Amino acid sequence: MTLVHHFILAGLLILPHLGSGQHVNKTLHIAPTHPGILYNGRWTFKDTTEARAEWQGASLTVWLESNRLEAILDGGTETEYFRIIINDDVSTTRKIAVSPGKSTYTLASTLPPGTNKVELVKETYVGEKTTFFGLLIDGNDPELKPPQPPPSRRLIFYGDSNMAGYSLESEHNERDFSLRGSHFGLAGITSRMFGAAYQNISISGASISSLHAVFDQASRWNPKSKVDVAQYHPDAIIINLGANDVGNPKEEIKKEYHRFLDTLRVIHPDAQIILFNAWGWDYNEPANFTHEVAEERNDPALSVSTFPWIFETWHGCEYDHAGMAQVLADHLNEVLGWNPKPSDVMVGYGEDGNVANGSFEDSAPFGGYGWRYFREPGIQRINNSEAAKEGDYYVSLADQASIHQPNPARNGDVVSVALWLKGSIAQDRAKIKIDFRDQKMWTPPLQTDSLIVKLSPKWTQFEFKAIAPKDSERPVYHTRLTISPEGSQSRVDVDDISMSVRPAE
């Protein structure tokens, strides 16, 4: 945490005038610099009464015994979104819109008895001058409990729209700020897997050089808002930049990486630096040559990790970010020896060639369940354990709607699929399709194999196999499994899908 100023101010106790024998309810104002508040992310303090958080992912956490907790906030120049998490319960988190102008916002009103943990996370970065003026606590004896010790591990993330959580709560690349976020994005998920504090310094549309220009500012809009970033000592620095540099000459992109890395290595001589890029977006993307950057630097604390861009032309949503986080967590385990906890968001990446969430039992906090789809109105995820083939959930497809899921593959790989299907009547038919795509996964497939099957009202297992082309104009990078009704009148129920991707023997 980088602080411009740091002050400690005792809370101001406000007592309403009550008659004799009446229950006394006290309201305590907690100043931003109260020692009971644990901050995470990049915060600056103007004085004892105001704390500012510009970058997404900045948060504050308190522990208290109280019936009600409120925060006094000003969104600044634009409406910003914050997430409230109580007792680390992912299933009950909620977001609030914080508008320009100083106002009081309820964080919790019916806390259970005992000590409760309440966290407030800034999800977006739209404007500037977002300000926190303190907390209001109600109760018979309101006070903050001493905070838990700050995390011993620290991470810092530098990124573009992917890391900034663009369209995080949408599977359709929607741009509304209410759908963006950090807590359930790559940076937030990875940090919680290791119990680490983190800063998320990311901007939608950022190139390597444009992020380099503002990485040490409290506000990306204000060049005079420099902070002493050397006071924050990260164990690892994760750089997810370069997608917006595609189209520039390779050597120029590499030079921009070197310039940024030169700066970071001077400030953080001991930190592990990870170039974390995706392949699957463009034929000549940074993931193709970040290993060259690492080799040219000969820095033993610089490493490279790549993940598959498996969400077509769209930005990743929460379950995609959990997949990215798993790849990054495995790499951090390799280079730092840290053992990650399981992700608190369902992982939308299949493992070892299998699909993710093949029985549809899991879902991300926003509701997505790991399968992309077209013509969404014809698709239902149904919770009915008696009707499901496996577990509690299955998916029903109608009106020629389809679900699909990508997976990494290479030339000559054998893809085998087993799944359970049923129809509403004996005339219903389903189409199972496996295609293979090159590095630009959003372009037309290199090869498509499909199988049409007749269904009955009873669950029946079907198996289908396809072999990626051994030779193709461009190398195979992905396979995509698609399931749909065949014909406008067919309805297809699907459950318990498994897949394997193996090299040919």
ZAZA-233171 format. One record per residue (C-alpha): residue in three letters; y, z, x. Coordinates in steps of 0.05 Angstrom, whole numbers, padded with zeros to 5 digits, always signed. Layout:
N
ALAYZX
...
END
This chain:
505
MET+00000+00000+00000
THR+00067-00021+00028
LEU+00125+00023+00006
VAL+00199+00010+00018
HIS+00214+00083+00002
HIS+00170+00140-00018
PHE+00193+00202-00055
ILE+00159+00258-00091
LEU+00190+00282-00156
ALA+00164+00337-00200
GLY+00154+00319-00273
LEU+00206+00336-00325
LEU+00179+00378-00382
ILE+00207+00365-00451
LEU+00194+00418-00504
PRO+00210+00405-00578
HIS+00242+00462-00617
LEU+00189+00493-00661
GLY+00189+00552-00707
SER+00149+00615-00694
GLY+00074+00607-00699
GLN+00075+00531-00697
HIS+00030+00492-00649
VAL+00069+00472-00587
ASN+00057+00401-00564
LYS+00089+00385-00498
THR+00111+00318-00470
LEU+00115+00312-00395
HIS+00151+00255-00359
ILE+00116+00235-00295
ALA+00160+00200-00244
PRO+00133+00139-00207
THR+00130+00178-00142
HIS+00088+00234-00170
PRO+00031+00250-00122
GLY-00019+00247-00179
ILE-00012+00171-00184
LEU-00058+00128-00141
TYR-00029+00059-00128
ASN-00067-00004-00109
GLY-00037-00071-00089
ARG+00032-00088-00065
TRP+00084-00041-00095
THR+00156-00027-00073
PHE+00198+00033-00092
LYS+00272+00026-00102
ASP+00282+00102-00109
THR+00247+00160-00141
THR+00254+00130-00211
GLU+00231+00058-00204
ALA+00169+00024-00175
ARG+00162-00052-00175
ALA+00099-00094-00175
GLU+00108-00169-00170
TRP+00039-00194-00148
GLN-00021-00195-00196
GLY-00075-00144-00185
ALA-00026-00087-00170
SER-00049-00025-00207
LEU-00038+00049-00216
THR-00091+00100-00234
VAL-00085+00172-00259
TRP-00134+00227-00278
LEU-00114+00273-00335
GLU-00134+00318-00393
SER-00090+00295-00450
ASN-00091+00266-00520
ARG-00040+00211-00506
LEU-00013+00172-00447
GLU+00045+00123-00447
ALA+00079+00082-00393
ILE+00152+00063-00388
LEU+00155-00010-00365
ASP+00201-00069-00360
GLY+00169-00138-00356
GLY+00228-00163-00315
THR+00250-00235-00324
GLU+00188-00256-00364
THR+00133-00227-00406
GLU+00077-00201-00362
TYR+00007-00180-00382
PHE-00025-00114-00362
ARG-00097-00090-00372
ILE-00115-00018-00390
ILE-00183+00009-00366
ILE-00206+00077-00388
ASN-00262+00112-00349
ASP-00282+00046-00317
ASP-00310+00021-00383
VAL-00309-00055-00379
SER-00329-00064-00452
THR-00267-00028-00480
THR-00211-00055-00436
ARG-00151-00085-00470
LYS-00089-00124-00450
ILE-00017-00111-00469
ALA+00043-00158-00464
VAL+00101-00125-00429
SER+00166-00159-00449
PRO+00233-00161-00412
GLY+00271-00097-00424
LYS+00254-00024-00414
SER+00204+00000-00467
THR+00148+00051-00476
TYR+00077+00026-00482
THR+00017+00067-00506
LEU-00040+00065-00455
ALA-00086+00114-00492
SER-00080+00154-00556
THR-00149+00184-00569
LEU-00177+00204-00502
PRO-00242+00244-00504
PRO-00243+00317-00483
GLY-00244+00332-00409
THR-00215+00294-00350
ASN-00205+00220-00361
LYS-00189+00163-00313
VAL-00137+00113-00337
GLU-00120+00051-00297
LEU-00064+00001-00311
VAL-00070-00067-00277
LYS-00018-00122-00273
GLU-00057-00184-00293
THR-00004-00238-00286
TYR+00053-00261-00241
VAL+00101-00301-00283
GLY+00172-00278-00267
GLU+00200-00223-00223
LYS+00228-00152-00226
THR+00170-00121-00264
THR+00186-00047-00262
PHE+00149+00018-00275
PHE+00192+00078-00294
GLY+00138+00131-00302
LEU+00089+00160-00351
LEU+00093+00204-00413
ILE+00036+00253-00426
ASP+00026+00292-00490
GLY-00017+00354-00498
ASN-00020+00430-00500
ASP-00015+00434-00424
PRO-00001+00364-00399
GLU-00007+00349-00325
LEU-00038+00298-00279
LYS-00100+00319-00241
PRO-00101+00308-00166
PRO-00121+00236-00153
GLN-00187+00216-00124
PRO-00183+00199-00049
PRO-00158+00128-00038
PRO-00212+00077-00021
SER-00230+00075+00053
ARG-00242+00000+00050
ARG-00185-00050+00042
LEU-00184-00125+00027
ILE-00129-00175+00021
PHE-00135-00242-00014
TYR-00090-00303-00004
GLY-00101-00359-00053
ASP-00078-00411-00103
SER-00089-00417-00178
ASN-00163-00403-00171
MET-00151-00335-00139
ALA-00091-00322-00184
GLY-00138-00325-00244
TYR-00113-00387-00279
SER-00149-00397-00346
LEU-00192-00336-00330
GLU-00205-00321-00403
SER-00216-00393-00425
GLU-00271-00443-00413
HIS-00224-00501-00429
ASN-00172-00496-00374
GLU-00119-00469-00421
ARG-00054-00453-00386
ASP-00025-00397-00429
PHE-00005-00337-00387
SER-00042-00290-00435
LEU-00107-00322-00411
ARG-00095-00309-00337
GLY-00117-00248-00299
SER-00137-00213-00235
HIS-00180-00153-00254
PHE-00239-00197-00276
GLY-00224-00250-00224
LEU-00254-00261-00155
ALA-00209-00212-00120
GLY-00217-00155-00170
ILE-00292-00163-00179
THR-00307-00167-00104
SER-00264-00107-00089
ARG-00300-00064-00142
MET-00368-00086-00115
PHE-00348-00051-00050
GLY-00303+00004-00078
ALA-00245-00026-00039
ALA-00170-00027-00049
TYR-00141-00097-00050
GLN-00079-00140-00052
ASN-00080-00207-00088
ILE-00026-00252-00059
SER-00039-00316-00096
ILE+00003-00370-00130
SER-00017-00425-00177
GLY-00005-00491-00141
ALA+00001-00460-00072
SER-00014-00500-00010
ILE-00031-00467+00056
SER+00040-00475+00082
SER+00075-00453+00017
LEU+00033-00389+00013
HIS+00044-00377+00087
ALA+00119-00379+00073
VAL+00117-00321+00023
PHE+00055-00281+00042
ASP+00096-00222+00069
GLN+00146-00216+00011
ALA+00148-00165-00045
SER+00171-00222-00090
ARG+00152-00294-00080
TRP+00219-00313-00110
ASN+00261-00273-00061
PRO+00259-00290+00014
LYS+00298-00226+00028
SER+00243-00182-00001
LYS+00202-00178+00063
VAL+00153-00120+00069
ASP+00120-00092+00131
VAL+00051-00121+00120
ALA+00028-00091+00185
GLN+00027-00024+00150
TYR-00031-00048+00107
HIS-00094-00049+00148
PRO-00146-00094+00115
ASP-00219-00093+00137
ALA-00223-00166+00114
ILE-00175-00221+00096
ILE-00201-00274+00048
ILE-00165-00342+00047
ASN-00181-00386-00012
LEU-00130-00442+00001
GLY-00131-00516+00014
ALA-00148-00548-00054
ASN-00075-00566-00064
ASP-00072-00596+00005
VAL-00126-00648-00012
GLY-00096-00718+00000
ASN-00060-00697+00063
PRO-00091-00719+00130
LYS-00148-00675+00152
GLU-00115-00659+00219
GLU-00051-00636+00184
ILE-00090-00590+00138
LYS-00126-00560+00198
LYS-00058-00549+00233
GLU-00033-00511+00172
TYR-00095-00467+00174
HIS-00083-00453+00248
ARG-00010-00436+00237
PHE-00027-00386+00182
LEU-00085-00357+00222
ASP-00040-00349+00283
THR+00008-00308+00242
LEU-00046-00265+00210
ARG-00083-00251+00275
VAL-00019-00224+00308
ILE-00007-00177+00248
HIS-00080-00157+00238
PRO-00115-00163+00306
ASP-00179-00127+00283
ALA-00190-00154+00213
GLN-00247-00199+00194
ILE-00217-00264+00168
ILE-00257-00308+00121
LEU-00241-00379+00102
PHE-00271-00382+00033
ASN-00271-00451+00002
ALA-00310-00491-00049
TRP-00345-00557-00044
GLY-00353-00600-00105
TRP-00281-00619-00121
ASP-00264-00677-00074
TYR-00299-00721-00022
ASN-00255-00696+00034
GLU-00239-00625+00017
PRO-00227-00566+00065
ALA-00297-00539+00054
ASN-00320-00599+00093
PHE-00283-00580+00156
THR-00264-00506+00154
HIS-00322-00494+00202
GLU-00284-00539+00251
VAL-00223-00494+00246
ALA-00266-00434+00262
GLU-00300-00469+00321
GLU-00232-00490+00350
ARG-00206-00418+00348
ASN-00266-00385+00380
ASP-00249-00321+00344
PRO-00310-00275+00335
ALA-00277-00241+00275
LEU-00265-00308+00239
SER-00319-00334+00193
VAL-00329-00387+00141
SER-00363-00383+00073
THR-00369-00437+00020
PHE-00386-00434-00054
PRO-00402-00490-00103
TRP-00346-00513-00150
ILE-00391-00516-00211
PHE-00339-00516-00266
GLU-00322-00590-00267
THR-00248-00605-00270
TRP-00234-00537-00301
HIS-00213-00473-00267
GLY-00265-00419-00265
CYS-00268-00366-00320
GLU-00293-00294-00313
TYR-00366-00308-00305
ASP-00351-00364-00254
HIS-00309-00315-00214
ALA-00367-00265-00215
GLY-00409-00320-00184
MET-00357-00333-00131
ALA-00352-00258-00119
GLN-00428-00253-00109
VAL-00425-00308-00055
LEU-00367-00272-00021
ALA-00401-00204-00027
ASP-00463-00231+00007
HIS-00420-00258+00063
LEU-00383-00192+00072
ASN-00450-00158+00075
GLU-00470-00206+00130
VAL-00407-00200+00173
LEU-00387-00127+00160
GLY-00453-00095+00139
TRP-00425-00072+00072
ASN-00475-00064+00016
PRO-00446-00088-00050
LYS-00457-00056-00118
PRO-00476-00103-00175
SER-00418-00141-00207
ASP-00390-00110-00270
VAL-00381-00180-00298
MET-00441-00225-00314
VAL-00453-00275-00257
GLY-00448-00346-00281
TYR-00481-00376-00219
GLY-00556-00387-00221
GLU-00596-00360-00162
ASP-00650-00397-00123
GLY-00642-00459-00167
ASN-00651-00422-00233
VAL-00599-00423-00288
ALA-00555-00363-00301
ASN-00564-00324-00366
GLY-00622-00367-00390
SER-00636-00322-00449
PHE-00562-00314-00468
GLU-00567-00238-00466
ASP-00505-00226-00424
SER-00432-00244-00436
ALA-00367-00237-00397
PRO-00313-00189-00421
PHE-00275-00247-00454
GLY-00338-00270-00490
GLY-00364-00330-00451
TYR-00437-00329-00432
GLY-00446-00375-00373
TRP-00459-00442-00408
ARG-00406-00496-00413
TYR-00402-00537-00476
PHE-00370-00595-00511
ARG-00352-00596-00586
GLU-00352-00520-00588
PRO-00349-00514-00665
GLY-00422-00536-00669
ILE-00447-00479-00624
GLN-00465-00408-00642
ARG-00491-00351-00598
ILE-00530-00311-00649
ASN-00549-00237-00643
ASN-00615-00230-00680
SER-00674-00200-00643
GLU-00723-00219-00698
ALA-00703-00292-00696
ALA-00695-00297-00620
LYS-00752-00319-00576
GLU-00732-00272-00520
GLY-00688-00210-00525
ASP-00632-00205-00577
TYR-00594-00271-00570
TYR-00605-00345-00576
VAL-00560-00406-00584
SER-00559-00453-00643
LEU-00532-00524-00635
ALA-00510-00570-00691
ASP-00464-00630-00702
GLN-00488-00661-00636
ALA-00456-00604-00597
SER-00486-00591-00528
ILE-00490-00537-00476
HIS-00496-00550-00402
GLN-00499-00514-00335
PRO-00492-00542-00264
ASN-00531-00520-00203
PRO-00529-00542-00130
ALA-00580-00596-00111
ARG-00593-00645-00055
ASN-00625-00714-00047
GLY-00699-00714-00063
ASP-00699-00645-00096
VAL-00747-00634-00154
VAL-00715-00601-00215
SER-00763-00569-00264
VAL-00741-00539-00331
ALA-00779-00497-00382
LEU-00746-00477-00447
TRP-00762-00456-00518
LEU-00735-00496-00576
LYS-00741-00497-00652
GLY-00709-00535-00708
SER-00692-00519-00780
ILE-00738-00574-00807
ALA-00795-00616-00778
GLN-00750-00677-00771
ASP-00702-00643-00721
ARG-00702-00670-00650
ALA-00672-00645-00585
LYS-00649-00681-00523
ILE-00660-00649-00454
LYS-00621-00683-00399
ILE-00620-00673-00324
ASP-00570-00711-00282
PHE-00550-00712-00209
ARG-00479-00717-00183
ASP-00443-00725-00117
GLN-00391-00680-00086
LYS-00340-00699-00139
MET-00382-00666-00192
TRP-00334-00686-00248
THR-00346-00760-00236
PRO-00402-00800-00271
PRO-00473-00780-00249
LEU-00512-00817-00195
GLN-00575-00813-00237
THR-00593-00788-00307
ASP-00662-00770-00334
SER-00673-00748-00406
LEU-00728-00727-00453
ILE-00725-00728-00530
VAL-00772-00680-00565
LYS-00792-00668-00637
LEU-00783-00597-00662
SER-00814-00552-00714
PRO-00787-00489-00748
LYS-00829-00448-00698
TRP-00810-00435-00626
THR-00844-00484-00579
GLN-00839-00487-00504
PHE-00822-00553-00471
GLU-00823-00573-00398
PHE-00785-00628-00363
LYS-00781-00651-00291
ALA-00734-00698-00254
ILE-00728-00718-00181
ALA-00660-00729-00148
PRO-00652-00797-00116
LYS-00677-00796-00044
ASP-00625-00847-00025
SER-00559-00855-00060
GLU-00491-00886-00046
ARG-00463-00816-00038
PRO-00503-00752-00024
VAL-00527-00710-00083
TYR-00490-00644-00088
HIS-00505-00620-00159
THR-00552-00625-00217
ARG-00533-00611-00289
LEU-00579-00590-00345
THR-00554-00609-00415
ILE-00587-00591-00482
SER-00565-00621-00548
PRO-00589-00643-00617
GLU-00611-00716-00620
GLY-00580-00745-00682
SER-00522-00722-00725
GLN-00566-00685-00774
SER-00610-00646-00725
ARG-00602-00572-00711
VAL-00631-00542-00648
ASP-00643-00469-00631
VAL-00653-00455-00557
ASP-00674-00394-00517
ASP-00709-00370-00454
ILE-00689-00426-00407
SER-00714-00426-00335
MET-00704-00477-00280
SER-00723-00489-00208
VAL-00693-00535-00155
ARG-00740-00547-00097
PRO-00745-00597-00041
ALA-00800-00648-00052
GLU-00865-00629-00017
END
